[in-house]
Amino acid sequence: MHHKLNRQLCDELRTVPVVPVLTIENADSAVPLARALASGGLRILEVTLRTPAALEGLRRIAREVPEAMVGAGTVLKPEHGQDAIAAGARFLVSPGITPSLVRAASMWTVPFLPGAATPSEVMALTDLGYCAAKFFPAEPMGGVAILKSFVAPLPNMLFCPTGGIGQANAPSYLALPNVVAIGGSWVAPSDAIAAGDWGTITRLAHEASRLRALR
């Protein structure tokens, strides 16, 4: 079941070039932030579970912004995933993979995007039936060069690279045949969120949504 869900997530990711990776410090900013990004053309959002306000922010987006598909990132343990699903997460993302997450994912009711950064991890996930993985941290791990070198020997895995990607280097990632979308926080700068400057975030989202057309 989880393999099928992973494939479904892959199809969803193909519809957007960029998945905003959101760090929510204040749950009150979650809904206007999600609306600004969705209206700019980025409807698939990842809320990282790194802050005390993350789950409440995710819950509010799931409830009040139906035009967005919101998921949870930084899922490190099975209970993180369960809490996020209960809050309304439509997909789960981890920076890596562990035996306990593999077991939990087989019972989760939403797609799981596990993390892989080495050939062995990619091969292990392929053996488990996954067709898409997060590649993290993208730039420190070798960025475009290493993903390019994965294409021939590891042809059955698509990646959503995240970490160190911005507007300048995003096109070089999106040009790769094994990149389905990229994760980035540049479309939701913390200073713009703090200031409630949703117009700037919508503009950044709109610019990012057009990157796919440049392929």
C-alpha positions in Angstrom: 0.0 0.0 0.0 2.7 2.5 0.9 4.5 1.9 -2.4 1.3 2.9 -4.2 0.9 6.0 -2.0 4.6 6.9 -2.7 3.8 6.7 -6.4 0.7 8.9 -6.0 2.8 11.5 -4.2 5.3 11.4 -7.0 2.5 12.2 -9.5 1.4 15.2 -7.3 5.0 16.5 -7.0 5.3 16.5 -10.8 2.6 19.3 -10.8 4.8 21.8 -8.9 8.5 22.7 -9.4 9.0 23.8 -5.8 7.7 22.5 -2.4 8.0 25.3 0.1 9.6 24.0 3.3 8.0 26.0 6.1 9.3 26.7 9.6 6.3 27.9 11.6 7.2 29.9 14.7 3.7 31.2 15.3 0.6 29.2 14.4 -1.3 32.4 13.7 0.9 33.0 10.6 0.2 29.5 9.2 -3.1 30.1 7.3 -2.1 33.5 5.7 1.3 32.0 4.8 -0.3 28.9 3.1 -2.8 31.1 1.3 -0.1 33.3 0.0 2.0 30.4 -1.3 -1.0 28.6 -2.9 -2.2 31.8 -4.6 1.3 32.2 -6.0 1.0 28.7 -7.6 2.7 26.5 -5.0 0.0 24.4 -3.5 2.1 21.5 -2.0 3.5 22.6 1.4 5.8 20.9 3.8 5.7 22.1 7.5 8.8 21.0 9.3 8.1 19.5 12.8 11.0 21.5 14.3 9.0 24.1 16.3 6.5 23.9 19.1 3.9 25.7 16.8 4.4 23.3 13.9 1.6 20.8 14.5 -1.0 23.5 15.4 0.1 25.4 12.3 -0.3 22.3 10.1 -3.7 21.6 11.7 -5.0 25.1 10.8 -3.7 24.9 7.2 -5.3 21.5 6.8 -8.6 22.8 8.1 -8.7 26.3 6.6 -6.8 26.2 3.3 -8.3 23.4 1.2 -6.6 24.6 -1.9 -3.2 23.6 -0.3 -1.9 20.0 0.1 0.0 20.2 3.4 2.4 17.6 4.7 4.8 17.3 7.6 8.6 17.3 7.3 11.4 16.2 9.7 9.4 13.0 10.6 12.1 11.2 12.6 10.0 8.7 14.6 6.8 6.8 14.0 5.0 8.9 16.6 5.8 12.1 14.7 4.0 10.7 11.7 1.0 9.6 13.7 0.7 13.0 15.3 1.0 14.8 11.9 -1.6 12.5 10.3 -4.0 13.2 13.2 -3.4 17.0 12.6 -4.4 16.6 9.0 -1.1 16.0 7.2 -1.6 14.6 3.6 1.9 13.3 3.3 5.0 12.8 5.5 8.7 13.5 4.8 11.8 12.4 6.6 15.4 13.5 6.1 16.4 9.8 6.2 15.2 6.3 6.8 15.1 3.9 9.7 13.7 0.4 10.2 11.0 1.7 12.6 9.9 4.3 10.0 9.8 1.6 7.3 7.5 -0.5 9.5 5.3 2.5 10.4 5.0 3.7 6.8 3.5 0.4 5.8 0.5 1.2 8.1 0.3 5.0 7.5 -2.7 6.1 5.5 -0.8 8.9 3.7 2.2 8.9 1.4 5.7 8.8 2.9 8.7 10.4 1.3 11.8 8.9 3.0 15.3 10.5 2.7 18.2 9.0 0.8 21.6 10.5 0.1 23.9 7.5 -0.8 23.7 4.7 -3.4 23.1 2.1 -0.7 20.2 4.1 0.8 18.7 4.5 -2.7 19.1 0.8 -3.4 17.5 -0.1 0.0 14.5 2.1 -0.7 14.1 0.7 -4.3 14.1 -2.8 -2.8 11.3 -1.7 -0.5 9.3 -0.5 -3.4 9.8 3.2 -3.2 10.0 5.3 -6.4 10.6 8.7 -4.9 12.9 10.0 -2.1 14.0 13.2 -0.5 17.6 14.0 -1.2 19.0 15.8 1.9 21.0 17.9 2.5 21.3 18.4 -1.2 24.1 21.0 -1.6 26.5 19.6 1.2 26.0 16.0 -0.2 27.1 16.9 -3.7 24.1 18.6 -5.2 23.5 18.5 -8.9 26.7 16.6 -9.6 25.9 13.6 -7.4 22.2 13.4 -8.6 23.4 13.5 -12.2 25.7 10.5 -11.4 22.8 8.6 -9.9 20.8 8.6 -13.1 22.5 5.7 -15.0 23.2 3.2 -12.1 20.0 4.0 -10.1 17.4 4.7 -12.8 14.3 3.7 -10.7 14.4 6.5 -8.1 13.2 10.1 -8.4 14.3 12.7 -6.0 13.0 15.8 -4.3 16.3 17.5 -3.3 16.2 19.9 -0.3 18.9 21.9 1.5 20.9 24.8 0.2 18.7 25.3 -2.8 17.6 28.8 -3.8 16.3 30.7 -6.8 19.8 30.8 -8.3 20.6 27.1 -8.4 17.0 25.7 -8.6 16.9 25.6 -12.4 20.0 23.3 -12.5 18.3 20.8 -10.2 15.0 20.9 -12.1 16.8 20.2 -15.4 17.9 16.8 -14.1 15.8 13.8 -15.3 15.6 12.2 -11.9 14.4 15.3 -10.0 10.6 15.5 -9.7 10.5 18.7 -7.6 12.7 20.6 -5.2 12.2 21.7 -1.6 13.1 25.2 -0.7 12.6 27.7 2.1 13.5 30.8 0.0 9.9 31.3 -1.0 8.9 31.9 2.6 11.6 34.1 4.2 11.3 34.3 7.9 11.5 38.1 7.9 8.5 38.4 5.5 6.5 35.9 7.6 7.3 37.9 10.8 6.2 41.1 9.1 3.1 39.6 7.6 4.3 40.6 4.2 2.2 38.0 2.3 2.5 40.0 -1.0 6.2 39.3 -1.2 5.7 35.6 -0.5 3.0 35.4 -3.2 5.4 37.0 -5.6 8.3 34.7 -4.7 5.9 31.7 -5.0 4.7 32.9 -8.4 8.4 33.2 -9.7 9.2 29.8 -8.3 6.1 28.2 -9.9 7.3 29.3 -13.3 10.7 27.5 -13.0 9.2 24.3 -14.4 8.3 26.1 -17.6 12.0 27.0 -18.1 13.0 23.3 -18.4 
